[in-house]
Amino acid sequence: MGLSISSYQMQNLTSVKLALNVSILQKSMNQDAQSVEAVVKMMEQSVTPGKGSNIDIKV
């Protein structure tokens, strides 16, 4: 009784590996997008951090 893997089982294993790789790639891309958004927001705030926070009115 051997522990050989059939062609069908090998295809299933390959399919599962591919699905996991795609899932990991999608998660990584989502994290990258969130990081880029955070950096852009920080850069926008650092350029003119006080602009728009106060209104000066002279009467």
HTML snippet that shows the backbone in 3Dmol.js (N, CA, C, O; Angstrom):
<script src="https://3Dmol.org/build/3Dmol-min.js"></script>
<div id="view" style="width:600px;height:400px;position:relative"></div>
<script>
const pdb = `
ATOM      1  N   MET A   1       0.844  -1.171   0.000  1.00  0.00           N
ATOM      2  CA  MET A   1       0.000   0.000   0.000  1.00  0.00           C
ATOM      3  C   MET A   1       0.896   1.244   0.000  1.00  0.00           C
ATOM      4  O   MET A   1       1.501   1.575   1.020  1.00  0.00           O
ATOM      5  N   GLY A   2       0.977   1.912  -1.118  1.00  0.00           N
ATOM      6  CA  GLY A   2       1.853   3.066  -1.246  1.00  0.00           C
ATOM      7  C   GLY A   2       1.116   4.369  -0.992  1.00  0.00           C
ATOM      8  O   GLY A   2      -0.114   4.415  -1.012  1.00  0.00           O
ATOM      9  N   LEU A   3       1.866   5.405  -0.758  1.00  0.00           N
ATOM     10  CA  LEU A   3       1.304   6.719  -0.510  1.00  0.00           C
ATOM     11  C   LEU A   3       1.514   7.624  -1.728  1.00  0.00           C
ATOM     12  O   LEU A   3       1.949   8.768  -1.598  1.00  0.00           O
ATOM     13  N   SER A   4       1.205   7.101  -2.889  1.00  0.00           N
ATOM     14  CA  SER A   4       1.391   7.903  -4.098  1.00  0.00           C
ATOM     15  C   SER A   4       0.209   8.848  -4.293  1.00  0.00           C
ATOM     16  O   SER A   4      -0.922   8.539  -3.918  1.00  0.00           O
ATOM     17  N   ILE A   5       0.493   9.994  -4.884  1.00  0.00           N
ATOM     18  CA  ILE A   5      -0.540  10.991  -5.146  1.00  0.00           C
ATOM     19  C   ILE A   5      -1.004  10.833  -6.585  1.00  0.00           C
ATOM     20  O   ILE A   5      -0.197  10.830  -7.515  1.00  0.00           O
ATOM     21  N   SER A   6      -2.298  10.703  -6.752  1.00  0.00           N
ATOM     22  CA  SER A   6      -2.846  10.541  -8.095  1.00  0.00           C
ATOM     23  C   SER A   6      -2.812  11.877  -8.831  1.00  0.00           C
ATOM     24  O   SER A   6      -2.621  12.930  -8.223  1.00  0.00           O
ATOM     25  N   SER A   7      -2.995  11.817 -10.119  1.00  0.00           N
ATOM     26  CA  SER A   7      -3.003  13.030 -10.946  1.00  0.00           C
ATOM     27  C   SER A   7      -4.138  13.952 -10.531  1.00  0.00           C
ATOM     28  O   SER A   7      -3.975  15.172 -10.507  1.00  0.00           O
ATOM     29  N   TYR A   8      -5.273  13.380 -10.209  1.00  0.00           N
ATOM     30  CA  TYR A   8      -6.435  14.165  -9.777  1.00  0.00           C
ATOM     31  C   TYR A   8      -6.135  14.904  -8.473  1.00  0.00           C
ATOM     32  O   TYR A   8      -6.454  16.084  -8.329  1.00  0.00           O
ATOM     33  N   GLN A   9      -5.522  14.200  -7.535  1.00  0.00           N
ATOM     34  CA  GLN A   9      -5.174  14.822  -6.257  1.00  0.00           C
ATOM     35  C   GLN A   9      -4.135  15.918  -6.453  1.00  0.00           C
ATOM     36  O   GLN A   9      -4.180  16.946  -5.778  1.00  0.00           O
ATOM     37  N   MET A  10      -3.211  15.704  -7.361  1.00  0.00           N
ATOM     38  CA  MET A  10      -2.175  16.687  -7.639  1.00  0.00           C
ATOM     39  C   MET A  10      -2.790  17.951  -8.236  1.00  0.00           C
ATOM     40  O   MET A  10      -2.368  19.057  -7.898  1.00  0.00           O
ATOM     41  N   GLN A  11      -3.783  17.805  -9.120  1.00  0.00           N
ATOM     42  CA  GLN A  11      -4.453  18.964  -9.706  1.00  0.00           C
ATOM     43  C   GLN A  11      -5.203  19.750  -8.634  1.00  0.00           C
ATOM     44  O   GLN A  11      -5.190  20.981  -8.632  1.00  0.00           O
ATOM     45  N   ASN A  12      -5.856  19.030  -7.725  1.00  0.00           N
ATOM     46  CA  ASN A  12      -6.569  19.692  -6.627  1.00  0.00           C
ATOM     47  C   ASN A  12      -5.607  20.456  -5.726  1.00  0.00           C
ATOM     48  O   ASN A  12      -5.894  21.579  -5.312  1.00  0.00           O
ATOM     49  N   LEU A  13      -4.473  19.849  -5.427  1.00  0.00           N
ATOM     50  CA  LEU A  13      -3.466  20.483  -4.593  1.00  0.00           C
ATOM     51  C   LEU A  13      -2.932  21.748  -5.271  1.00  0.00           C
ATOM     52  O   LEU A  13      -2.750  22.778  -4.622  1.00  0.00           O
ATOM     53  N   THR A  14      -2.685  21.662  -6.569  1.00  0.00           N
ATOM     54  CA  THR A  14      -2.209  22.821  -7.320  1.00  0.00           C
ATOM     55  C   THR A  14      -3.257  23.928  -7.329  1.00  0.00           C
ATOM     56  O   THR A  14      -2.924  25.106  -7.205  1.00  0.00           O
ATOM     57  N   SER A  15      -4.514  23.547  -7.477  1.00  0.00           N
ATOM     58  CA  SER A  15      -5.604  24.513  -7.474  1.00  0.00           C
ATOM     59  C   SER A  15      -5.723  25.218  -6.128  1.00  0.00           C
ATOM     60  O   SER A  15      -5.940  26.429  -6.083  1.00  0.00           O
ATOM     61  N   VAL A  16      -5.586  24.489  -5.047  1.00  0.00           N
ATOM     62  CA  VAL A  16      -5.648  25.072  -3.708  1.00  0.00           C
ATOM     63  C   VAL A  16      -4.470  26.026  -3.492  1.00  0.00           C
ATOM     64  O   VAL A  16      -4.642  27.113  -2.942  1.00  0.00           O
ATOM     65  N   LYS A  17      -3.284  25.620  -3.923  1.00  0.00           N
ATOM     66  CA  LYS A  17      -2.105  26.487  -3.792  1.00  0.00           C
ATOM     67  C   LYS A  17      -2.303  27.789  -4.563  1.00  0.00           C
ATOM     68  O   LYS A  17      -1.968  28.862  -4.062  1.00  0.00           O
ATOM     69  N   LEU A  18      -2.837  27.705  -5.761  1.00  0.00           N
ATOM     70  CA  LEU A  18      -3.087  28.890  -6.579  1.00  0.00           C
ATOM     71  C   LEU A  18      -4.102  29.806  -5.905  1.00  0.00           C
ATOM     72  O   LEU A  18      -3.914  31.022  -5.880  1.00  0.00           O
ATOM     73  N   ALA A  19      -5.170  29.239  -5.361  1.00  0.00           N
ATOM     74  CA  ALA A  19      -6.195  30.032  -4.680  1.00  0.00           C
ATOM     75  C   ALA A  19      -5.605  30.744  -3.459  1.00  0.00           C
ATOM     76  O   ALA A  19      -5.936  31.902  -3.201  1.00  0.00           O
ATOM     77  N   LEU A  20      -4.745  30.073  -2.717  1.00  0.00           N
ATOM     78  CA  LEU A  20      -4.102  30.694  -1.557  1.00  0.00           C
ATOM     79  C   LEU A  20      -3.172  31.820  -1.990  1.00  0.00           C
ATOM     80  O   LEU A  20      -3.144  32.875  -1.357  1.00  0.00           O
ATOM     81  N   ASN A  21      -2.419  31.610  -3.048  1.00  0.00           N
ATOM     82  CA  ASN A  21      -1.508  32.644  -3.545  1.00  0.00           C
ATOM     83  C   ASN A  21      -2.284  33.879  -3.997  1.00  0.00           C
ATOM     84  O   ASN A  21      -1.867  35.004  -3.723  1.00  0.00           O
ATOM     85  N   VAL A  22      -3.392  33.684  -4.677  1.00  0.00           N
ATOM     86  CA  VAL A  22      -4.222  34.809  -5.136  1.00  0.00           C
ATOM     87  C   VAL A  22      -4.787  35.549  -3.931  1.00  0.00           C
ATOM     88  O   VAL A  22      -4.801  36.780  -3.913  1.00  0.00           O
ATOM     89  N   SER A  23      -5.246  34.825  -2.940  1.00  0.00           N
ATOM     90  CA  SER A  23      -5.804  35.441  -1.739  1.00  0.00           C
ATOM     91  C   SER A  23      -4.751  36.270  -1.008  1.00  0.00           C
ATOM     92  O   SER A  23      -5.040  37.380  -0.560  1.00  0.00           O
ATOM     93  N   ILE A  24      -3.554  35.751  -0.886  1.00  0.00           N
ATOM     94  CA  ILE A  24      -2.469  36.471  -0.224  1.00  0.00           C
ATOM     95  C   ILE A  24      -2.101  37.721  -1.024  1.00  0.00           C
ATOM     96  O   ILE A  24      -1.838  38.772  -0.439  1.00  0.00           O
ATOM     97  N   LEU A  25      -2.081  37.618  -2.334  1.00  0.00           N
ATOM     98  CA  LEU A  25      -1.776  38.770  -3.190  1.00  0.00           C
ATOM     99  C   LEU A  25      -2.833  39.855  -3.040  1.00  0.00           C
ATOM    100  O   LEU A  25      -2.498  41.036  -2.951  1.00  0.00           O
ATOM    101  N   GLN A  26      -4.105  39.468  -3.010  1.00  0.00           N
ATOM    102  CA  GLN A  26      -5.181  40.447  -2.843  1.00  0.00           C
ATOM    103  C   GLN A  26      -5.069  41.162  -1.498  1.00  0.00           C
ATOM    104  O   GLN A  26      -5.251  42.377  -1.418  1.00  0.00           O
ATOM    105  N   LYS A  27      -4.772  40.413  -0.454  1.00  0.00           N
ATOM    106  CA  LYS A  27      -4.633  41.007   0.875  1.00  0.00           C
ATOM    107  C   LYS A  27      -3.464  41.992   0.891  1.00  0.00           C
ATOM    108  O   LYS A  27      -3.567  43.075   1.468  1.00  0.00           O
ATOM    109  N   SER A  28      -2.377  41.619   0.271  1.00  0.00           N
ATOM    110  CA  SER A  28      -1.205  42.490   0.205  1.00  0.00           C
ATOM    111  C   SER A  28      -1.512  43.770  -0.564  1.00  0.00           C
ATOM    112  O   SER A  28      -1.100  44.856  -0.154  1.00  0.00           O
ATOM    113  N   MET A  29      -2.231  43.647  -1.673  1.00  0.00           N
ATOM    114  CA  MET A  29      -2.584  44.821  -2.478  1.00  0.00           C
ATOM    115  C   MET A  29      -3.503  45.752  -1.695  1.00  0.00           C
ATOM    116  O   MET A  29      -3.361  46.971  -1.791  1.00  0.00           O
ATOM    117  N   ASN A  30      -4.436  45.211  -0.928  1.00  0.00           N
ATOM    118  CA  ASN A  30      -5.336  46.038  -0.115  1.00  0.00           C
ATOM    119  C   ASN A  30      -4.557  46.798   0.953  1.00  0.00           C
ATOM    120  O   ASN A  30      -4.829  47.970   1.215  1.00  0.00           O
ATOM    121  N   GLN A  31      -3.582  46.123   1.569  1.00  0.00           N
ATOM    122  CA  GLN A  31      -2.762  46.777   2.580  1.00  0.00           C
ATOM    123  C   GLN A  31      -1.923  47.880   1.948  1.00  0.00           C
ATOM    124  O   GLN A  31      -1.756  48.946   2.541  1.00  0.00           O
ATOM    125  N   ASP A  32      -1.391  47.636   0.749  1.00  0.00           N
ATOM    126  CA  ASP A  32      -0.616  48.653   0.049  1.00  0.00           C
ATOM    127  C   ASP A  32      -1.478  49.875  -0.253  1.00  0.00           C
ATOM    128  O   ASP A  32      -1.031  51.009  -0.083  1.00  0.00           O
ATOM    129  N   ALA A  33      -2.700  49.649  -0.696  1.00  0.00           N
ATOM    130  CA  ALA A  33      -3.604  50.758  -1.017  1.00  0.00           C
ATOM    131  C   ALA A  33      -3.906  51.577   0.235  1.00  0.00           C
ATOM    132  O   ALA A  33      -3.949  52.806   0.175  1.00  0.00           O
ATOM    133  N   GLN A  34      -4.114  50.910   1.362  1.00  0.00           N
ATOM    134  CA  GLN A  34      -4.385  51.617   2.610  1.00  0.00           C
ATOM    135  C   GLN A  34      -3.165  52.422   3.045  1.00  0.00           C
ATOM    136  O   GLN A  34      -3.302  53.542   3.536  1.00  0.00           O
ATOM    137  N   SER A  35      -1.977  51.857   2.866  1.00  0.00           N
ATOM    138  CA  SER A  35      -0.752  52.567   3.226  1.00  0.00           C
ATOM    139  C   SER A  35      -0.572  53.812   2.370  1.00  0.00           C
ATOM    140  O   SER A  35      -0.195  54.867   2.880  1.00  0.00           O
ATOM    141  N   VAL A  36      -0.835  53.697   1.087  1.00  0.00           N
ATOM    142  CA  VAL A  36      -0.705  54.842   0.186  1.00  0.00           C
ATOM    143  C   VAL A  36      -1.688  55.934   0.587  1.00  0.00           C
ATOM    144  O   VAL A  36      -1.325  57.110   0.619  1.00  0.00           O
ATOM    145  N   GLU A  37      -2.921  55.562   0.892  1.00  0.00           N
ATOM    146  CA  GLU A  37      -3.920  56.546   1.312  1.00  0.00           C
ATOM    147  C   GLU A  37      -3.480  57.261   2.581  1.00  0.00           C
ATOM    148  O   GLU A  37      -3.655  58.474   2.696  1.00  0.00           O
ATOM    149  N   ALA A  38      -2.916  56.534   3.530  1.00  0.00           N
ATOM    150  CA  ALA A  38      -2.459  57.138   4.784  1.00  0.00           C
ATOM    151  C   ALA A  38      -1.307  58.102   4.531  1.00  0.00           C
ATOM    152  O   ALA A  38      -1.264  59.178   5.129  1.00  0.00           O
ATOM    153  N   VAL A  39      -0.382  57.741   3.664  1.00  0.00           N
ATOM    154  CA  VAL A  39       0.752  58.610   3.349  1.00  0.00           C
ATOM    155  C   VAL A  39       0.275  59.872   2.648  1.00  0.00           C
ATOM    156  O   VAL A  39       0.742  60.967   2.963  1.00  0.00           O
ATOM    157  N   VAL A  40      -0.643  59.736   1.707  1.00  0.00           N
ATOM    158  CA  VAL A  40      -1.178  60.911   0.999  1.00  0.00           C
ATOM    159  C   VAL A  40      -1.870  61.840   1.987  1.00  0.00           C
ATOM    160  O   VAL A  40      -1.682  63.055   1.919  1.00  0.00           O
ATOM    161  N   LYS A  41      -2.661  61.299   2.896  1.00  0.00           N
ATOM    162  CA  LYS A  41      -3.360  62.124   3.884  1.00  0.00           C
ATOM    163  C   LYS A  41      -2.360  62.856   4.781  1.00  0.00           C
ATOM    164  O   LYS A  41      -2.545  64.039   5.070  1.00  0.00           O
ATOM    165  N   MET A  42      -1.308  62.172   5.223  1.00  0.00           N
ATOM    166  CA  MET A  42      -0.294  62.808   6.052  1.00  0.00           C
ATOM    167  C   MET A  42       0.424  63.917   5.290  1.00  0.00           C
ATOM    168  O   MET A  42       0.711  64.972   5.856  1.00  0.00           O
ATOM    169  N   MET A  43       0.716  63.688   4.018  1.00  0.00           N
ATOM    170  CA  MET A  43       1.390  64.699   3.205  1.00  0.00           C
ATOM    171  C   MET A  43       0.496  65.918   3.010  1.00  0.00           C
ATOM    172  O   MET A  43       0.978  67.049   3.071  1.00  0.00           O
ATOM    173  N   GLU A  44      -0.789  65.708   2.779  1.00  0.00           N
ATOM    174  CA  GLU A  44      -1.723  66.822   2.613  1.00  0.00           C
ATOM    175  C   GLU A  44      -1.796  67.661   3.880  1.00  0.00           C
ATOM    176  O   GLU A  44      -1.859  68.888   3.809  1.00  0.00           O
ATOM    177  N   GLN A  45      -1.788  67.017   5.024  1.00  0.00           N
ATOM    178  CA  GLN A  45      -1.882  67.733   6.286  1.00  0.00           C
ATOM    179  C   GLN A  45      -0.583  68.467   6.618  1.00  0.00           C
ATOM    180  O   GLN A  45      -0.614  69.514   7.265  1.00  0.00           O
ATOM    181  N   SER A  46       0.543  67.934   6.185  1.00  0.00           N
ATOM    182  CA  SER A  46       1.821  68.551   6.515  1.00  0.00           C
ATOM    183  C   SER A  46       2.115  69.780   5.658  1.00  0.00           C
ATOM    184  O   SER A  46       2.888  70.644   6.074  1.00  0.00           O
ATOM    185  N   VAL A  47       1.523  69.875   4.489  1.00  0.00           N
ATOM    186  CA  VAL A  47       1.781  71.008   3.604  1.00  0.00           C
ATOM    187  C   VAL A  47       1.198  72.286   4.197  1.00  0.00           C
ATOM    188  O   VAL A  47       1.897  73.294   4.296  1.00  0.00           O
ATOM    189  N   THR A  48      -0.038  72.256   4.582  1.00  0.00           N
ATOM    190  CA  THR A  48      -0.705  73.407   5.198  1.00  0.00           C
ATOM    191  C   THR A  48      -1.521  72.903   6.387  1.00  0.00           C
ATOM    192  O   THR A  48      -2.745  72.796   6.303  1.00  0.00           O
ATOM    193  N   PRO A  49      -0.843  72.592   7.497  1.00  0.00           N
ATOM    194  CA  PRO A  49      -1.556  71.961   8.617  1.00  0.00           C
ATOM    195  C   PRO A  49      -2.602  72.854   9.268  1.00  0.00           C
ATOM    196  O   PRO A  49      -3.588  72.342   9.796  1.00  0.00           O
ATOM    197  N   GLY A  50      -2.419  74.196   9.248  1.00  0.00           N
ATOM    198  CA  GLY A  50      -3.369  75.059   9.914  1.00  0.00           C
ATOM    199  C   GLY A  50      -4.422  75.655   8.996  1.00  0.00           C
ATOM    200  O   GLY A  50      -5.348  76.321   9.459  1.00  0.00           O
ATOM    201  N   LYS A  51      -4.291  75.425   7.733  1.00  0.00           N
ATOM    202  CA  LYS A  51      -5.201  76.040   6.775  1.00  0.00           C
ATOM    203  C   LYS A  51      -6.610  75.469   6.936  1.00  0.00           C
ATOM    204  O   LYS A  51      -6.825  74.259   6.878  1.00  0.00           O
ATOM    205  N   GLY A  52      -7.553  76.375   7.137  1.00  0.00           N
ATOM    206  CA  GLY A  52      -8.944  75.959   7.246  1.00  0.00           C
ATOM    207  C   GLY A  52      -9.392  75.633   8.644  1.00  0.00           C
ATOM    208  O   GLY A  52     -10.576  75.376   8.860  1.00  0.00           O
ATOM    209  N   SER A  53      -8.482  75.635   9.610  1.00  0.00           N
ATOM    210  CA  SER A  53      -8.911  75.293  10.964  1.00  0.00           C
ATOM    211  C   SER A  53      -9.499  76.487  11.709  1.00  0.00           C
ATOM    212  O   SER A  53     -10.291  76.308  12.634  1.00  0.00           O
ATOM    213  N   ASN A  54      -9.116  77.716  11.313  1.00  0.00           N
ATOM    214  CA  ASN A  54      -9.626  78.927  11.954  1.00  0.00           C
ATOM    215  C   ASN A  54     -10.116  79.905  10.876  1.00  0.00           C
ATOM    216  O   ASN A  54      -9.624  79.916   9.748  1.00  0.00           O
ATOM    217  N   ILE A  55     -11.102  80.723  11.265  1.00  0.00           N
ATOM    218  CA  ILE A  55     -11.592  81.764  10.364  1.00  0.00           C
ATOM    219  C   ILE A  55     -11.340  83.111  11.048  1.00  0.00           C
ATOM    220  O   ILE A  55     -11.817  83.351  12.157  1.00  0.00           O
ATOM    221  N   ASP A  56     -10.596  83.973  10.382  1.00  0.00           N
ATOM    222  CA  ASP A  56     -10.313  85.305  10.926  1.00  0.00           C
ATOM    223  C   ASP A  56     -11.275  86.306  10.297  1.00  0.00           C
ATOM    224  O   ASP A  56     -11.322  86.457   9.077  1.00  0.00           O
ATOM    225  N   ILE A  57     -12.036  86.984  11.142  1.00  0.00           N
ATOM    226  CA  ILE A  57     -13.003  87.972  10.664  1.00  0.00           C
ATOM    227  C   ILE A  57     -12.690  89.311  11.359  1.00  0.00           C
ATOM    228  O   ILE A  57     -12.555  89.377  12.581  1.00  0.00           O
ATOM    229  N   LYS A  58     -12.579  90.357  10.557  1.00  0.00           N
ATOM    230  CA  LYS A  58     -12.378  91.704  11.106  1.00  0.00           C
ATOM    231  C   LYS A  58     -13.629  92.531  10.807  1.00  0.00           C
ATOM    232  O   LYS A  58     -14.123  92.555   9.680  1.00  0.00           O
ATOM    233  N   VAL A  59     -14.124  93.202  11.838  1.00  0.00           N
ATOM    234  CA  VAL A  59     -15.333  94.014  11.683  1.00  0.00           C
ATOM    235  C   VAL A  59     -14.976  95.475  11.816  1.00  0.00           C
ATOM    236  O   VAL A  59     -15.851  96.336  11.718  1.00  0.00           O
TER     237      VAL A  59
END
`;
const viewer = $3Dmol.createViewer("view");
viewer.addModel(pdb, "pdb");
viewer.setStyle({}, {cartoon: {color: "spectrum"}});
viewer.zoomTo();
viewer.render();
</script>
